[in-house]
Amino acid sequence: MFQLRSIFLIALSCAHLVSSHPLLNRANYDKAGDSHWVNIWTTMPQLVEPANLPPIPFNGSTAVFGNTTIRQTLQVSLAAQEIRIRLSNAFGPNELKITNVTIGLPERQRVGVSGLQTKTLKTVTFNGGPDVDIPNGGMVVSDPIKFPVKAQSAVMISMYLAEGQHGFAITGHPGSRTTSYLAFGDWTGAKNLTDSSVQSTDHWYFVSGVEARLPSKSSGWPDLLLARMQKHEPTSNIAVLNQAAGGNRILQDGLGPNVISRLDRDVLAQSGAEIEKKLVAAYEQIATRVHALGIPLFGATITPFGSSASSDYVQPYSSPEREKTRQQINKFIRQSGVFDAVLDFDRVLRDPQVPSQLLKQYDIGDHLHPSVAGYQALADYFPLGLFE
């Protein structure tokens, strides 16, 4: 069993999962020790852009989330008996005061619901107390919580902010694809949110990770690939962590900070021709820093994002120059030897007849993001032998 921490470098945010290369090139790393605290769920902290701020009235004139409970659900990857959670104020302009936090299992063991199994409810503490002040740019980790979870369990985290976050620069992850719930008042211990103020939003706010105390051989990610890995004995104790974000970029800030600037926080810290040259240099820099810590690095090719002439929807990123750059970067990813293994996402999702476009059945409709069938194809194709 391959026991080192492994990193999947998603080459631009539109890349998503597969392989054609020989398995791991072990010449690029040395063995490194692992922590007993292992990430079993993470999301990339982002500066929430105006369109993804909470709806009115939770978005006030001077602050966000004043006198508000935020109820959020997520899916952990591995089973554990003891966990702790991470809260982030990475982009807050001032101190974030969290008044109360609870954790429990949601009704029907599903994400995206608002009902709580009250018998599972636990108060989350920070240095022994229920409240915590997170400095601007900072992160806090809770005290350990005796809270048994199974692999792929849904978990509910409810937090109450009496004062809210002053200003409008808040930390979150808009691409959760999971419904969260907002209500005025402290509802952190309630079975259901019954107040007339309740609203839903498909975003996560402030929660950035869940860690578990596991044997040191475990390491860290979720969902479709995880379901397959759990059924494969050699990979059943490995988690996969998703730190990607739609609209995120390598060289410059997009939706969230660029990859180079967030590498330490989001990866290494876990429990045109000119553009082409800069991207290659950025990948090489990432590889150098990751390998210096003895961590294997997997590279993924960029998936197609071209539009057909007959399409009703024109993909704004589609252009001959961008397609040329995509092909050159993919050639580098496949052939450079910088990565310990290459996941050729492009080959799995592209239309063989029109390589600049996604296969129709793998296109969600915007010619950029894969459909559920596309994600499933990527998860099914993933070479689990990389971990053996």
N, C-alpha and C positions, 0 to 999 in steps of 0.2 A: 504494500500500500504506500503510495506516494504521500508523505506526511508534511511536506512543506506547505506554507501558505501559497496560494496561487492567485494571480491577478489576470482577469480578462480585460484587455484594453479594447474598448469598442471604438473602432476607427470612424469618427464622427457619429452623431447620435442616430443616424438612420441605419446603421449597421446592426444586425441582430443575431445570428448563430449557425455554424457548421465547420467541416474539416475535410481536407484532402491530403494533407501533408503527413509524412511519417510522424510518429508520436514523439514525445518530448525530447528535445535536445538538451541533455543534462550538462553540457559543457558550460552553460552560461551562468550557473549558480553554484553556491556552496551551501551546505546544510546550515540551518539557523533554528534556534529554539523557538517554541511557540508559547504564548501565554495560556494560562488556564481559563481566562475569560475570553470567550469566543463570540464573535458577532453572529447572531442568528437572524437578524433583520437589520437592514440599513436603508436609508434613502439619502440622496444627495441634497444637502442644504442649499437653497437658492434664495436670492433676493426676489421676493414676490413682486412681480410687475403689477402695475395698476389694474389691469384687466382681471387679475386673479386675487385681488384683495377680497376680504369677506364682503358679503352683500350688506347694504344698508338694512337695518340700523346698527349692525355690528361694526360698521366702518363709520366712526363718528367724525366730528369736525376737527378734533385735536388728537384723538387716540383711536386705536383699533382694539376690539375685544374687551372693552370696559365692562365690568360686571358680567362676564360671559363664561359659560362652560363650553368647552370644545370637546366633543366626544368623537374619537377616531378609532378605526379598526385596522388591523394589519395581520399579515400571516407570517409566523416564524418558520424557520426552515428545519431546525433540529429539535429533538426532544430534550427536555431539561427539567431539573428539579428546583433550581435556583437561578433567578435572572436579575438583571438590573436594566434601567432604561437611561437613554441619553437624551437630553434636551438641549437645543442649540439656539443661541442668539447671535449667530455669526454675522448677520447683516443689520442687526438692530442699532439705531443711532444712540441708544441710551440703555440703561439697566432694564431688564425684563423681570418683573416680579410675578412669580407663580405662587398663588395662594394655597392651592390644594390639588393633589393628583391622586387618582385611584387607578387600579388595574383589575381586570376581571375577564371572564369569558363571555362573549356575546351570545345572545339567544341563537339556537339552532347551529351554533358553531360556524357562523357565516360572517364574512366581512361585509361591510356596507350596510349593516343594520344598526338600529339605535337602542334595541332592548338588551338589558344586562341580566346575566344569571347572578342574582344577588348573593347566593351562597358562595360564590367564588371571589367575591370582592375583597381586595386588599388595599390598604392605604400605602401609598408610596412615600417614603421619607428621604430626606437629604440631611446628612449629619444628625440624624435622630429626630428632626423636626418635619412637619408637613409642608412647610413653605420654603422657597428658595429664591434668592435674587441672582440672576445671571447677568454678569457685566456685558456691556456691548462688545461684540466680537467673540464672546466666550461660549463655553459649553459646560454643562454639569452632568455628572453621573449619579444616579440615585444610590441609596444604600441597597445591599443585596435583599431580594425578596424571595421568600419561600413560596414558590408559585409553580407547581408542576404543569408542564405543557407537553403535548405530543408533537411529533414531527408534523409540520404543515397545519398546526393549530391556528385558529383565528384568535386574536387577543384584542381586548378593548381597553383603551387608555382614555380616561376623562380628566381634563385639567380645568381648573377654575382660576380666572384672572380677575381679581377685584378691581385693580386699576387699569388693566390692559397694557398695551404697548403704546407709549406716547410717540407721536409721529406716524409716518406711514411707510417706513422702511422696516419690513418684518421678514422673518426667516420662515421658509416653508418649502413645499415641493408640490407645484401645481399639477404635475402629471401623475397623480396617484391612481387614477382610474378606479377610485374607491370612494364611496360616499361617506362624508363626515357630517356631524350635526352640531348646530350652534343653538344655545338657549341662554336667555338672561337669567342670572342667579346661579347659585351653587347647586348643581344637579349631579355632582360627581359620584354620589352614593345611590342615586335613584335607579330603580328598575327600568322605568320608561321616562322619556322626556315628554311631559304633558303640558308644558307651558305654551301659551298662545304665541310666544315669540319664536318658537322652534323653526329653524330653517336648515336646509341641507346644502352642502357644497362638495364638489368632487376634488378636494384638495387635502393635503396634510399640512399642519402648522406646528412648528417648534420641535416635534418629535423627530429625532434623527437616527436613533438606533436602539436595538435591544440586544443585550449581551447575555450569555449563559455561562455558568461555571461548568466546564466540561473537561474530560481528560485531555491532556496536552496533545494527543494525536489528532484531535478534531480541528478542522479549520472551516473557513466561512463561505451562501446565495439562495433565491426562492423559485416557486411556481412550476411551470411545465417541465423544465429540465430537472428541477428538484424531485418532482414526482417520479420521473424515470430513474434518477439516481438512487432514490430510496428503495426501489425494487431490485437494484443491482448490488449484491452483497459487497463487492470491493469498494463501492462508492457510497454506501449507506450512512457513513459517518462524516460525510463532507457536506458543507453548506456552500451555497453560491450567493454572493452579495451583489446587489444591483446598484451601482453608483452612476448610472447613465441618466441623461435627461434630454428630452426632445428639445432641439434648438441649441444645445450646448456645442461649443466649438473648441478646437485645439489651440489656436493662436490668439484669438481675441474673445472678449466676453460676448456671449449671446444671451440665451436664457440661462442665467447662472454664470459664474466666473469661468474663464478658460481652463482647460485641463491642466496646463503647466502650473497655474497659480493654485489649483485645488488638489494637486497630487498628494501633498503632505497630509492635508486634512482628510481627504476622502479615500485614499488608498494606503499610503505608507503608515498612517496613524491608526488604522483599524486593528479593536481588540482583535492658376496661370503658371508659368515656369518659376517665377519668383515665389509664389505661394507654395508651389510644389517643393521647392528647396527648403522653405521655412518649415513646412509640415514634416519633411523628412528629418530635418534637424531637431524638431520638437520630439518626434518619436524616438530618435536616438538618445536624446537627453533623458526622456522618461525611462528608457530601457537601462541606461547607465545607472540611474538612481535606484531603480527597482532591484537590479541585479546586485548592486552594492550591499543590499540588505539580505541577499541570499534568497530572494523571492523569484520564482519562475514567472515569466510574462508571456501571455498568449495574445497574439494579434488577430484582429478580425478585419476582413475586407469590407469596403464600403458598398452597401447595396444600391441598386439602381434607383433613380428618381426622375427618369425622363417621362415626358408626356407624348402620347401619339397625336398625330395631326387631326384625327377624328374625335378626340376626347372632348367631352363637354367641360372638363375641368383642366385648366392649364396650370401645371405645377410651377410656381414662381421661381423655384431653384433650378429649373431645367434650362440648360443652355449648352451649346456645343463646347464652349470653353471649359465649363464645369465638368462636362462628361470626359473631356480629354484629361483634366486634372485627376478625376476619379480613377481613370484607367491607369495613369502613371503611379498614383499612390498605391493602388492595389498591386501593381507590379512590384513595387518596393516591398510591400508587406509580405507578398508571397516569396520573393526571391532574395531578400537582403540577408537573411540569417540573423537579424536582430532579435527576433522573437523565438522563444523556446518551442512554440507550436503555432501554426497558422490555422485559423478557422475561416474557411472560404464562404462566408455568408452570401457574397455576391453570386457564386455559382449555384447555390441552392435556390435562391429567390428569383433570379433573372429569367427572362423569356429567352430561350435559346435562339429564337428567330430574330428577336430584337433585343440584344444584350443590354441596351441602355434603359430598358423598361422592366418593371416587375411582371412576373407571370400574372395573368388576370385573376386567377383564383387566390393569389397571395397578395393582392392589392386591395387595401381597405377602401380605396376610391379616390384618394388624394395623390396617388402615384408615388408616394414617399414612404408611408407607414405600412408595414405588413398587416394583413388580416389575422384573425385568430388561427386560421388554417396555416398561414405563413409562419406564425410563431410556433405552432405545433410541429411543422416540418423541420424547423431549426432545432427544436428540442429533441426530436426523434433522431436527427442526423448527428447530434453531438457525440464525439468519440469518448466514451467513458473510460477507455483504456489510458487516457492521459493521466489518470489518477492512480494507476496500478504500478 
